[in-house]
Amino acid sequence: MPVSYKNRRRLSLLILLVGLPAYIVIAVTVINWLERPSLLVELLVYLLLGVLWALPFKFIFKGIGQADPDRSEP
């Protein structure tokens, strides 16, 4: 069953306001547990983690910035 546009907008907002900050805190905590790697390795890890968080949510964020396709125009 496909998720409605309205629910995808709400879910994307929840992910961005709650999930992303939590993910950032977790990522920084994990990096801090390890011994400080070189600057380039650390940059590569943060870039990789910055892309990986969005991959599972691609279907939710796709088309969110567009007009509501379910809404009928008068």
OpenMM code with the backbone's topology and positions (N, CA, C; nanometers):
from openmm import Vec3, app, unit

residues = "MET PRO VAL SER TYR LYS ASN ARG ARG ARG LEU SER LEU LEU ILE LEU LEU VAL GLY LEU PRO ALA TYR ILE VAL ILE ALA VAL THR VAL ILE ASN TRP LEU GLU ARG PRO SER LEU LEU VAL GLU LEU LEU VAL TYR LEU LEU LEU GLY VAL LEU TRP ALA LEU PRO PHE LYS PHE ILE PHE LYS GLY ILE GLY GLN ALA ASP PRO ASP ARG SER GLU PRO".split()
positions = [
    Vec3(0.0841, -0.1175, 0.0000),
    Vec3(0.0000, 0.0000, 0.0000),
    Vec3(0.0891, 0.1245, 0.0000),
    Vec3(0.0740, 0.2119, -0.1014),
    Vec3(0.1589, 0.3311, -0.1058),
    Vec3(0.1220, 0.4302, 0.0041),
    Vec3(0.2222, 0.5013, 0.0482),
    Vec3(0.2045, 0.6014, 0.1530),
    Vec3(0.1579, 0.7306, 0.0861),
    Vec3(0.0587, 0.7956, 0.1439),
    Vec3(0.0056, 0.9182, 0.0837),
    Vec3(0.1087, 1.0301, 0.0907),
    Vec3(0.0890, 1.1279, 0.0039),
    Vec3(0.1791, 1.2426, -0.0030),
    Vec3(0.1827, 1.3172, 0.1307),
    Vec3(0.0664, 1.3356, 0.1904),
    Vec3(0.0569, 1.4076, 0.3176),
    Vec3(0.1352, 1.3352, 0.4277),
    Vec3(0.1224, 1.2022, 0.4323),
    Vec3(0.1957, 1.1251, 0.5325),
    Vec3(0.3459, 1.1253, 0.5054),
    Vec3(0.3850, 1.1238, 0.3779),
    Vec3(0.5277, 1.1306, 0.3453),
    Vec3(0.5861, 1.2645, 0.3876),
    Vec3(0.5085, 1.3734, 0.3713),
    Vec3(0.5561, 1.5056, 0.4157),
    Vec3(0.5753, 1.5084, 0.5664),
    Vec3(0.4804, 1.4536, 0.6387),
    Vec3(0.4920, 1.4498, 0.7857),
    Vec3(0.6100, 1.3641, 0.8291),
    Vec3(0.6246, 1.2481, 0.7656),
    Vec3(0.7334, 1.1576, 0.8007),
    Vec3(0.8687, 1.2198, 0.7671),
    Vec3(0.8780, 1.2886, 0.6541),
    Vec3(1.0053, 1.3529, 0.6187),
    Vec3(1.0404, 1.4629, 0.7179),
    Vec3(0.9411, 1.5375, 0.7634),
    Vec3(0.9657, 1.6410, 0.8638),
    Vec3(1.0140, 1.5788, 0.9950),
    Vec3(0.9513, 1.4703, 1.0358),
    Vec3(0.9933, 1.3998, 1.1569),
    Vec3(1.1369, 1.3483, 1.1437),
    Vec3(1.1680, 1.2923, 1.0288),
    Vec3(1.3037, 1.2412, 1.0055),
    Vec3(1.4056, 1.3542, 1.0129),
    Vec3(1.3742, 1.4678, 0.9519),
    Vec3(1.4694, 1.5786, 0.9497),
    Vec3(1.4836, 1.6476, 1.0848),
    Vec3(1.3755, 1.6561, 1.1605),
    Vec3(1.3812, 1.7274, 1.2879),
    Vec3(1.4268, 1.6417, 1.4056),
    Vec3(1.4008, 1.5108, 1.3999),
    Vec3(1.4364, 1.4226, 1.5112),
    Vec3(1.5450, 1.3232, 1.4706),
    Vec3(1.5240, 1.2568, 1.3583),
    Vec3(1.6153, 1.1504, 1.3163),
    Vec3(1.7534, 1.1984, 1.2771),
    Vec3(1.7607, 1.3044, 1.1989),
    Vec3(1.8908, 1.3535, 1.1534),
    Vec3(1.9781, 1.4045, 1.2679),
    Vec3(1.9256, 1.4864, 1.3595),
    Vec3(2.0106, 1.5259, 1.4731),
    Vec3(2.0554, 1.4061, 1.5576),
    Vec3(1.9677, 1.3094, 1.5770),
    Vec3(2.0067, 1.1897, 1.6526),
    Vec3(2.1169, 1.1134, 1.5789),
    Vec3(2.1042, 1.1029, 1.4473),
    Vec3(2.2061, 1.0348, 1.3666),
    Vec3(2.3399, 1.1080, 1.3759),
    Vec3(2.3370, 1.2406, 1.3741),
    Vec3(2.4603, 1.3184, 1.3840),
    Vec3(2.5280, 1.2952, 1.5188),
    Vec3(2.4491, 1.2961, 1.6260),
    Vec3(2.5051, 1.2724, 1.7596),
    Vec3(2.5670, 1.1325, 1.7666),
    Vec3(2.4994, 1.0339, 1.7122),
    Vec3(2.5510, 0.8967, 1.7137),
    Vec3(2.6801, 0.8871, 1.6319),
    Vec3(2.6813, 0.9489, 1.5131),
    Vec3(2.8000, 0.9430, 1.4271),
    Vec3(2.9199, 1.0091, 1.4948),
    Vec3(2.9002, 1.1247, 1.5554),
    Vec3(3.0109, 1.1944, 1.6227),
    Vec3(3.0577, 1.1145, 1.7439),
    Vec3(2.9641, 1.0536, 1.8161),
    Vec3(3.0005, 0.9726, 1.9324),
    Vec3(3.0849, 0.8523, 1.8914),
    Vec3(3.0453, 0.7853, 1.7840),
    Vec3(3.1212, 0.6688, 1.7368),
    Vec3(3.2603, 0.7107, 1.6918),
    Vec3(3.2707, 0.8217, 1.6202),
    Vec3(3.4029, 0.8704, 1.5772),
    Vec3(3.4890, 0.9052, 1.6979),
    Vec3(3.4286, 0.9615, 1.8015),
    Vec3(3.5060, 0.9985, 1.9207),
    Vec3(3.5526, 0.8773, 1.9999),
    Vec3(3.4793, 0.7662, 1.9913),
    Vec3(3.5235, 0.6445, 2.0605),
    Vec3(3.6518, 0.5895, 2.0001),
    Vec3(3.6672, 0.6077, 1.8711),
    Vec3(3.7888, 0.5622, 1.8036),
    Vec3(3.8997, 0.6616, 1.8311),
    Vec3(4.0212, 0.6148, 1.8166),
    Vec3(4.1309, 0.7105, 1.8274),
    Vec3(4.1197, 0.8055, 1.7107),
    Vec3(4.1587, 0.9275, 1.7305),
    Vec3(4.1434, 1.0296, 1.6264),
    Vec3(4.2208, 0.9886, 1.5012),
    Vec3(4.1464, 0.9631, 1.3916),
    Vec3(4.2157, 0.9286, 1.2668),
    Vec3(4.2724, 1.0540, 1.2008),
    Vec3(4.3445, 1.0347, 1.0929),
    Vec3(4.3986, 1.1505, 1.0226),
    Vec3(4.2832, 1.2341, 0.9685),
    Vec3(4.3119, 1.3572, 0.9371),
    Vec3(4.2097, 1.4514, 0.8934),
    Vec3(4.1385, 1.4028, 0.7669),
    Vec3(4.2126, 1.3482, 0.6722),
    Vec3(4.1515, 1.3005, 0.5482),
    Vec3(4.0611, 1.1792, 0.5721),
    Vec3(4.1030, 1.0887, 0.6588),
    Vec3(4.0206, 0.9721, 0.6905),
    Vec3(3.8941, 1.0158, 0.7620),
    Vec3(3.9079, 1.1070, 0.8550),
    Vec3(3.7921, 1.1581, 0.9283),
    Vec3(3.6949, 1.2284, 0.8330),
    Vec3(3.7463, 1.3090, 0.7420),
    Vec3(3.6634, 1.3767, 0.6432),
    Vec3(3.5905, 1.2756, 0.5544),
    Vec3(3.6596, 1.1728, 0.5117),
    Vec3(3.5992, 1.0685, 0.4286),
    Vec3(3.4875, 0.9960, 0.5039),
    Vec3(3.5101, 0.9657, 0.6304),
    Vec3(3.4082, 0.8974, 0.7116),
    Vec3(3.2845, 0.9851, 0.7259),
    Vec3(3.3035, 1.1141, 0.7555),
    Vec3(3.1895, 1.2044, 0.7711),
    Vec3(3.1145, 1.2233, 0.6387),
    Vec3(3.1870, 1.2316, 0.5272),
    Vec3(3.1210, 1.2423, 0.3975),
    Vec3(3.0396, 1.1169, 0.3663),
    Vec3(3.0968, 1.0018, 0.3942),
    Vec3(3.0259, 0.8751, 0.3711),
    Vec3(2.9026, 0.8655, 0.4592),
    Vec3(2.9160, 0.8986, 0.5862),
    Vec3(2.8009, 0.8947, 0.6764),
    Vec3(2.6962, 0.9989, 0.6379),
    Vec3(2.7401, 1.1109, 0.5832),
    Vec3(2.6480, 1.2144, 0.5401),
    Vec3(2.5602, 1.1722, 0.4236),
    Vec3(2.6103, 1.0837, 0.3412),
    Vec3(2.5321, 1.0323, 0.2287),
    Vec3(2.4506, 0.9104, 0.2706),
    Vec3(2.5078, 0.8255, 0.3522),
    Vec3(2.4414, 0.6995, 0.3879),
    Vec3(2.3124, 0.7173, 0.4669),
    Vec3(2.2991, 0.8241, 0.5442),
    Vec3(2.1791, 0.8398, 0.6254),
    Vec3(2.0550, 0.8563, 0.5391),
    Vec3(2.0705, 0.9157, 0.4227),
    Vec3(1.9539, 0.9464, 0.3390),
    Vec3(1.9107, 0.8303, 0.2512),
    Vec3(1.9954, 0.7348, 0.2261),
    Vec3(1.9609, 0.6263, 0.1338),
    Vec3(1.8365, 0.5471, 0.1749),
    Vec3(1.8190, 0.5098, 0.3010),
    Vec3(1.6976, 0.4352, 0.3358),
    Vec3(1.5698, 0.5177, 0.3232),
    Vec3(1.5816, 0.6496, 0.3224),
    Vec3(1.4644, 0.7364, 0.3199),
    Vec3(1.4397, 0.7991, 0.1832),
    Vec3(1.5072, 0.7506, 0.0816),
    Vec3(1.4967, 0.8094, -0.0518),
    Vec3(1.3522, 0.8109, -0.1008),
    Vec3(1.2782, 0.7038, -0.0791),
    Vec3(1.1402, 0.6963, -0.1278),
    Vec3(1.0492, 0.7948, -0.0538),
    Vec3(1.0847, 0.8316, 0.0681),
    Vec3(1.0031, 0.9265, 0.1445),
    Vec3(1.0280, 1.0693, 0.0959),
    Vec3(1.1537, 1.1042, 0.0712),
    Vec3(1.1878, 1.2399, 0.0329),
    Vec3(1.1612, 1.2703, -0.1139),
    Vec3(1.1474, 1.1689, -0.1962),
    Vec3(1.1302, 1.1890, -0.3398),
    Vec3(0.9986, 1.2617, -0.3693),
    Vec3(1.0065, 1.3786, -0.4308),
    Vec3(0.8902, 1.4546, -0.4717),
    Vec3(0.8250, 1.5376, -0.3636),
    Vec3(0.8840, 1.5468, -0.2465),
    Vec3(0.8237, 1.6210, -0.1354),
    Vec3(0.8186, 1.7709, -0.1655),
    Vec3(0.9130, 1.8228, -0.2386),
    Vec3(0.9150, 1.9652, -0.2698),
    Vec3(0.8173, 2.0060, -0.3789),
    Vec3(0.7533, 1.9102, -0.4426),
    Vec3(0.6583, 1.9383, -0.5503),
    Vec3(0.5194, 1.9646, -0.4939),
    Vec3(0.4307, 2.0087, -0.5788),
    Vec3(0.2906, 2.0286, -0.5387),
    Vec3(0.2275, 1.8930, -0.5098),
    Vec3(0.1261, 1.8933, -0.4238),
    Vec3(0.0576, 1.7705, -0.3840),
    Vec3(-0.0108, 1.7072, -0.5051),
    Vec3(0.0323, 1.5886, -0.5478),
    Vec3(-0.0300, 1.5249, -0.6653),
    Vec3(-0.1704, 1.4699, -0.6346),
    Vec3(-0.2028, 1.4507, -0.5084),
    Vec3(-0.3340, 1.3969, -0.4702),
    Vec3(-0.4403, 1.5060, -0.4626),
    Vec3(-0.3972, 1.6304, -0.4599),
    Vec3(-0.4912, 1.7426, -0.4447),
    Vec3(-0.5489, 1.7789, -0.5810),
    Vec3(-0.6779, 1.7878, -0.5888),
    Vec3(-0.7422, 1.8245, -0.7153),
    Vec3(-0.7516, 1.9773, -0.7238),
    Vec3(-0.7204, 2.0302, -0.8395),
    Vec3(-0.7260, 2.1755, -0.8633),
    Vec3(-0.8708, 2.2156, -0.8930),
    Vec3(-0.9168, 2.3285, -0.8385),
    Vec3(-1.0545, 2.3734, -0.8683),
    Vec3(-1.0693, 2.4315, -1.0071),
] * unit.nanometer
topology = app.Topology()
chain = topology.addChain("A")
for resn in residues:
    res = topology.addResidue(resn, chain)
    for name in ("N", "CA", "C"):
        topology.addAtom(name, app.Element.getBySymbol(name[0]), res)
